[in-house]
């Protein structure tokens, strides 16, 4: 049965462009920090939204979180400790915990409501990661966690920005100063990864974030997954002083993927390098 045409949501993706999605609102409310909704849709399965923006869906979460985590993670020789900023749905943590040598993932999430809705409605996003003993959830401002970090707390191999958009309350976490603060948490070969946005509809934002990253890190590598929930072609980046995903030999990559007990649906040895290929019309994304 087709859902009633009034039971749907619309979300702006860019100038004069909207996602119009039919479905059924399963639950919603407002936490101390933001509004939240969980929808059942024919196109994406279950998905959730924060402050009216889609965050992740059952259907294409892997198209978002596998690149966000594994472009950097597979390039690292042995990631054993990771920090996720945001990511309360547990999807990034689930990808990080696929590394057999991963000892600890710290999840710095502002809003407990995000973790609750993932537990109650979206178990396939975290796939049990929220209950994995290697995951440590700390609630509060991610910026405060980073600022309070001391070397005695232990460095991180990977830092994953799994936040709301740069034009939301998370804006202070997308500045050059905050990237610089994160840089001191990274160990040898350490890297951070983050969303840049749509290269079509959010080009100015993506260019700005790339410029800020290049102020701080010696190596900034953009890559380009396609995420239907976000409107199609998307851009992300890995930033590091030593880690360059483009130089990872295919044989080494294949060996590392084979060693992972968790199944990867998007990334294999060929797709990994395909995601790193900058389309010619996006040449400005390449390092100057």
KEGUZA-357124 format. One record per residue: residue in three letters; x, y, z of N, C-alpha, C, O in turn. Coordinates in steps of 0.1 Angstrom, whole numbers, plus 5000, padded with zeros to 4 digits. Layout:
BEGIN
ALAXYZXYZXYZXYZ/...
! end
This chain:
BEGIN
UNK500949885000500050005000500950125000501850145008/UNK500650224991501350344991501050435003499850445006/UNK502050495009501750585020501050705015501050745004/UNK500250765025499550885022500550995018501551005024/UNK500151075008501051175003501351285014502351355012/UNK500551295024500851385035501851335045502451405053/UNK502151205044503051135053504451125047504851025042/UNK505151245046506451245039507151365045506651455052/UNK508451375042509151495046509951545034510251475024/UNK510351675034511151735024512351795031512251855042/UNK513451795024514651845029515451915018515651855008/UNK515852035020516652105010518052045009518752025019/UNK518452014997519851964994520752074988521952064989/UNK520152164982520852274976519952374970518752364973/UNK520452474963519552584958518452514948518852454939/UNK517252534952516052494943516152334942515652284932/UNK516652264951516752124951516352064964516852104974/UNK515351964964514851904976514851754975514651694964/UNK515051684986514751544988513251544993512951595003/UNK512451474985511051454988510851304991510851224981/UNK510651265003510751125007509351085014509051145024/UNK508750985008507450935014507750835024508750755022/UNK507050825035507250725045506250745056505250815055/UNK506650685068505850695080506750735091507750665094/UNK506350835098507050875110506850775122505650765126/UNK507850715126507750615136507850675150507150635159/UNK508750775152508850835165509650965163510250995153/UNK509451055173510151185172510051255185509151215194/UNK510851355187510851425200511951535200512451565189/UNK512151585211513151695212513951665225513451645236/UNK515351655223516251635235516651775240516051875236/UNK517551775249518051905254518851975243519152095245/UNK519151915232520051975222519451985208519852075201/UNK518551905204518051905191516751825190516351745198/UNK516051845178514851765175515351635168516351635162/UNK514551525170514951405163513751335158512651345163/UNK513851265147512751185141513351055135514451045131/UNK512550955136512850825130511750795120510550795124/UNK512050765108511150735097511250595091512350545091/UNK510150535087510150415079509850455065508750515063/UNK510750435056510550475042510650355032511350255036/UNK510050365021510250255011511550275004512150175000/UNK512050395002513250414995514550385003515450324997/UNK514550415016515750405024515650315036516550295043/UNK514450245037514250175050514050275061513550375059/UNK514550235073514450325084515650425083516750395079/UNK515350545087516350655087516050745099514950745104/UNK517050825102516750925113517251065108518151075100/UNK516551165114516851305111517151375124516451345135/UNK518051475124518251565135518051705130518651755121/UNK517251775138516851915134516451925119516852025112/UNK515751825114515151835101516151795090515851815078/UNK517351735094518251695083518551545085518751485096/UNK518551475073518851335073520251305078521251365073/UNK520451205087521751165091522151035085523251025080/UNK521350935086521750795081520550715079519450735086/UNK520650615070519550525067520050385067521250355065/UNK519150295068519450145067519950115053520950035052/UNK519350175043519750135029521150175025521750095018/UNK521550295029522850335023523850385034524850455030/UNK523650345046524650375056526050335053527050405055/UNK526150215047527450155043528150245032529350255032/UNK527350315024527950395014528550525020529450585014/UNK528150555032528650675039529850635049530850685048/UNK529550535057530450505068531650425064532750435071/UNK531550335054532750265050533750355045534950345049/UNK533450445035534550545031535050635042536250655044/UNK534150685051534550775061535550715070536450775075/UNK535450585073536350515082537550445075538650455079/UNK537250375064538250285059539250345049540250285046/UNK538950455043539950515034541150555043542350525039/UNK540950605055542050625064542550505071543650475072/UNK541550425076541850305084542650205077543550145083/UNK542350175064543150075057544550125053545450045051/UNK544650255052545950315049546850305061548150305059/UNK546350305073547150305085547650165087546950065085/UNK548950145091549550015092548949925102548949805101/UNK548449985113547849905124547049985133547450015144/UNK545850025129544950105138544450035150543749925148/UNK544850075162544350005174543550095184542950045193/UNK543550225181542750315190542150425181542850485173/UNK540850455183540250555175539250635183538750595194/UNK539050755178538150855185537050895174537450935163/UNK535850875178534750925170534151045176533651045188/UNK534051155169533451285174531951285168531751285156/UNK531051275177529651255173529451105171529851025179/UNK528651075161528550935158527750855167527950735169/UNK526750915174525950845184525150725179524650645187/UNK524950715166524250605160525050475160524550365158/UNK526350495162527250375163527750325150528450225150/UNK527350385139527750325126529250335123529850245118/UNK529850455126531250465124532050375134533050315130/UNK531550365146532150265156532150125151533050055152/UNK530950085145530849955139531949925129532449815128/UNK532250025120533250005110534649995116535449915112/UNK534950085126536250075133536449945140537649905140/UNK535449895145535649765153535749645144535949535149/UNK535749665131536049555122537549525121537949425116/UNK538349625125539849595125540249505136539949525148/UNK540849395133541149285143542049335154541949285165/UNK542849445151543749495161543249615169543949665177/UNK541949645166541349765173541049725188540249645190/UNK541749795197541649775211540549865217539849815227/UNK540449985212539550075219539050175209539750235201/UNK537750205210537050315202536350405213535550355220/UNK536750535213536050625222535050705213535350755203/UNK533850705218532750775211532450905220531850885231/UNK532751015215532451145222531151205215531251275206/UNK530051175221528751215216528051315226528051295238/UNK527551425220526951525228525551485234525251515245/UNK524751415225523351395229523051245232523051165222/UNK522751205244522351075247521151025239520950905237/UNK520251115234519051075227519451005214518750925209/UNK520551045208521050985195521350835197521050755189/UNK522050815208522350675212521050595214520950475210/UNK520150655222518950585225518150555212517650435211/UNK517950645203517150615191517850515183517150435176/UNK519150505183519850405175519650265181519350165174/UNK519650255195519350135202517950085199517649975197/UNK516950185200515550145200515050125186514150035184/UNK515550195175514950185162515950145151515450095141/UNK517250155153518150145141519350045145520450085144/UNK519049925149520049835153521049795142522149765144/UNK520549805129521449765118522549865116523549835110/UNK522349995120523350095118524550055127525750065122/UNK524350025140525449995148525849855149526949815154/UNK524949765145525249615144525949565157526849485156/UNK525449605168525949565181527149635186527549615197/UNK527649735179528849805183528649885196529549905204/UNK527349935198527150015210527249935223527349985234/UNK527249795221527449715233528749635233528949545241/UNK529649675224530949605223531749655235531849775237/UNK532449565242533249615253534449705249535049765258/UNK534849705237535949785232535449935230536350025228/UNK534149955230533650085228533350155241532750105250/UNK533850285242533650365254532950495250533550575243/UNK531750505255530950625252531150735263530850705274/UNK531450855258531550965268530551075263530651115251/UNK529651115271528651215267529151355271529651375281/UNK528951445261529351585264529851645251529951575240/UNK530351765251530851835240532151775235533051765243/UNK532151735222533351675217534551765217535651725220/UNK534251895216535351995217536051995231537252005232/UNK535151985241535651975254536551855256537651865263/UNK536151745251536951615252538251635246539351605252/UNK538351695234539651715227540451815235541651795236/UNK539951925240540652025247541251975260542352015264/UNK540551885267540951825279541951715278542551675288/UNK542151665266543051545264544451585268544951685265/UNK545151485274546551495278547251375272546651275270/UNK548551395269549351275263549251155272549251045266/UNK549051165285548951045293547650965290547550855294/UNK546751035284545450965281545650865269544750785267/UNK546750885261546950795250546550855237545450915236/UNK547450845227547150895214546150805206545950695210/UNK545650865195544750795187545350775173546050865168/UNK545050665167545450635153544550695143544950745133/UNK543250705147542250755138541250845146540950815157/UNK540950965140539851045145538851065134539151105123/UNK537551025137536551025127535551135131534951125142/UNK535351235122534351335125532951285119532751285107/UNK532051245128530751195124529751285130528951245139/UNK529751415126529051525132527851565123527651525112/UNK527051655129526051735121526851835112528051845114/UNK526151895103526751975093527552095098527252145109/UNK528552155090529352265095528552395097529052485103/UNK527252395092526452525094525452505106524452575106/UNK525752405114524852385126525652415139526652485138/UNK525152375150525852405163527252335163528052375172/UNK527552245154528852185153529852265146531052225145/UNK529552385142530452475134531852495141532852495134/UNK531952515154533252535160534152415158535452425161/UNK533652295155534452175153535052165139535652065135/UNK534752265131535252255117536152375114536252415102/UNK536752435124537652545122539152485121539452375126/UNK540052575116541452535116541952515130542752425132/UNK541552595139542052585153541652455159542352385166/UNK540352405156539952275162540652165154541052065161/UNK540952175141541752075135543152065141543651955142/UNK543652175144544952185150544952115164545852045168/UNK543852135172543752075185543651925183544151845191/UNK542951875173542851735171544151675166544451555170/UNK544951745159546251695154547151655165547851555164/UNK547051715177547951675188547551545194548351485202/UNK546351505192545851375197546351255189546251135193/UNK546851285177547151175168548551115170549551185173/UNK548650985169549950915171550650915157550150965147/UNK551750845156552450825144551550755133550850665137/UNK551650805121550750765110549250795113548450755105/UNK548950885123547550915126546950995116547651075108/UNK545650985115544851065105543451095110542951015119/UNK542851205105541451225108540751225095541251245084/UNK539451185096538551185084537351265087536851265098/UNK536751325076535551405078534751425065535351405054/UNK533551465067532751505055533151645051533351735059/UNK533151665038533251805032531951855027531651975028/UNK531151765022529851805017529651775002530551714996/UNK528551824996528351794982529251884973529252004975/UNK530051824964530851914955530051984945530552084939/UNK528751954944527852024935527152134941527152244937/UNK526552104953525552194959526252274971525652374976/UNK527352224976528052284988529552304985530352284993/UNK529752354973531152364968531952464977533152434980/UNK531352574980532052674988532452615001533552645006/UNK531552545008531752485021532952385019533852385027/UNK532852295009533952195007535352265005536252225011/UNK535352364997536652434994537152495007538352495009/UNK536252555015536652625027537252515037538352545043/UNK536652405038537152305047538452245043539352225051/UNK538652225030539852175024541052275027542152235031/UNK540752405026541752505028542152505043543252525046/UNK541152495052541452495066542252365070543252375078/UNK541952255064542752135067544152145062545052105069/UNK544352215050545652225045546552335052547752335051/UNK545852415060546552505069547352425080548352465085/UNK546752305084547152235096547952105092548952075099/UNK547552035082548151905079548951915066548651985057/UNK549951825066550851825054550151745042550451785031/UNK549351655045548651575035547151575037546651535047/UNK546451625027545051625027544551565015544851605004/UNK543751455016543351375005541851365004541251305012/UNK541251434994539751424992539451294985540251234978/UNK538151244988537651134981536151144979535551234986/UNK535551064971534251094965533350974965533150914954/UNK532650944976531650844975530350904970530151024969/UNK529450814966528050854962527050804973527050684976/UNK526350904979525450874990524050924986523751044987/UNK523150834982521850874978521050964988520451054984/UNK521150925001520451005011520851155011520051235015/UNK522151175007522651315007522551384994523051494992/UNK521951314984521651374971522651324960522551384949/UNK523451224962524251174952525751194955526251154966/UNK526551244946527951254947528251334960527751444962/UNK529251284968529551354980531151364981531851294973/UNK531651444990533051454992533451445007532751495015/UNK534551375009535151355023536651385021537151405010/UNK537351375032538751395032539451325043538851305054/UNK540651275041541551235051542651335052543251385043/UNK543051365065544051465068545051405077544751345087/UNK546351425074547451355082548751435078548851505068/UNK549751415087551051465083551951355077552951385071/UNK551451225077552351115072551551015064552150945056/UNK550251015065549450905059548850955045548151055045/UNK549250885035548750915021548050795015548750705010/UNK546750795016545950675010546250644996546150534991/UNK546650744988546850724974548050634971548150584960/UNK548950624980550150544978550050404983551050334982/UNK548950364988548750234994548750124983547950124974/UNK549750034983549849934972548549844973548049804983/UNK548149804961546949724960547049594967546149544973/UNK548249524966548449404973548349414988547749334995/UNK548849524993548749545008547349575012546849525022/UNK546649655004545249685006544449555007543649535016/UNK544649474997543849344996544049255008543149195013/UNK545349255013545649175024544949225037544549145045/UNK544949355038544349415050542849405050542249375061/UNK542249405039540749385038540449245041539449215048/UNK541249155036541049005038541148975053540448885058/UNK541949045060542149015075541049065083540949035095/UNK540149145078539049205086537949105087537449055077/UNK537449075099536448975101535049025097534148955093/UNK534849165097533649215093533549235078534449275072/UNK532349215073532149225058532049375054531449455060/UNK532749405043532649535037531849515024532049425016/UNK530849605023529949595011530349685000529949654988/UNK531049795003531449884993532849874989533249864977/UNK533749864998535149884996535849744993535749655002/UNK536449734982537449634979538649694974538749824973/UNK539649624969540949674965540749774953541549874953/UNK539849744944539749834933538849954936539150064932/UNK537749934944536850044947537550144956537250264955/UNK538450104965539150194973539850304965539750424968/UNK540650264955541350354947540450434938540750554934/UNK539350374934538350454926537750564933537550674928/UNK537450544946536950654954537950774956537550884957/UNK539150744955540250844956540450924943541151024943/UNK539950874932540150944919539351074919538051064919/UNK539951184917539251314916538751334902539551334893/UNK537451354901536851374887537551494881537751594888/UNK537851494868538551614862537851744864538551844866/UNK536551744864535851874866535951924881535452034883/UNK536451844890536751884903538151914906538651894917/UNK538951944896540351954897540852044908541952034914/UNK540052144912540452244923540452174936541052224946/UNK539952054938539951974950541351924952541751894964/UNK542151914942543551864943544451964950544152084950/UNK545451914956546352004964547052104954547352064943/UNK547152224959547752324950549252304948549852384941/
! end
